[in-house]
Amino acid sequence: MKFEGKLEGRELTPRPTRIDTRFEVLVRCSNGLFPASIVNMSGSGFRLSAVEGLEPGLAVSLEIPMMPPVKGLIRWVTGNEAGGVFLDAVAL
């Protein structure tokens, strides 16, 4: 169900389309190197599963086999999942 409306005089802008996926990455940051899975992503963000050592505000590099590393910033962490934004737009 799509909600269209206004909040205190401002229009609600829809989130970018998310694509469900599952592929393994290495997350490199100042806290170390951790294996994780990207479980969904959009052109501007990602959701990781099975992560450790991450916290909001942490700069990361996502290392995907056969591709150059992608820089991101962790926005939230809950249990074994974390979400972040890409610092550069990514083509899907």
N, C-alpha and C positions, 0 to 999 in steps of 0.2 A: 504494500500500500504506500503510495507516494503522498507525502504531506506537503502541501503548498500553503504558505501563509506568511504572516509577518510577526515579528517579535519586537515590540517597542518601537515601531516605526521603521524597522529594518527588514528587508526581505531575507528569507532563509535561502542559503545557497546550498545546492545539493553536493554531497561528497563525490569525489571522482569515482568512477566505476571500479570496483574491486574484482579481481580475477582469482578464483580459488586455484591453488597450485600446491605442489609439494616437491621441493627439491632441496638437497643438502647444500649448506654453505658453511664456511668458516667465518666467524665473527672475530675480527681483530680490533682491540681497543687498548687503552692504557691499563686495564685490569687483566689483560692476557689474551689468549686465543681460545675460542670456544666453538664446538660444533653446534649447529642448529639447523632447523628446517624453515624455509619460507613457506607459510601456509596460505597466505594471500597477499596480493599486492595491487597497487594502482600505479599510474604514472608518477605519483608524488609520494607514495608511502608503502610500507610493508608491515607484515605481522610475522613474528618469529615464534617458533615453538621449541621447547626443550633448551632453554637458555639458562645460563648461570653467570653470575658476576656482572650483570648489567644493571644500570640505574638510570632514571630519567636525567636527561641533559648530557649523557655520555656520547662523545663522538665515536663512531664505529666505521670500520671498513668491511664490507661484505665481499668475501672472496668466493667466487663461483668458478668451478673448473672451466678452463678454456676461454675465460673472459677476463677483461681487466677488472680490478677491484672497483666497487661502487661505494662511495662515501655516504654516510647517513648520520642521523642524530636520533637517539632513543628518546621518545616522548613519554612512554608509560611502561610499567612493568607490573604484572599481576601473576603470581604463582610461577609457572614455567612458561609464560608467554610474555612477549614484549612487542611494542609497536613503535615504529619510527617513521621519519620522513627522509626521503632522499635529498641530499644537498644539491644534486643536479637532476633534472628531469630524466626519466628512463623511458625508452621506447618499449612498448609491450608487444 
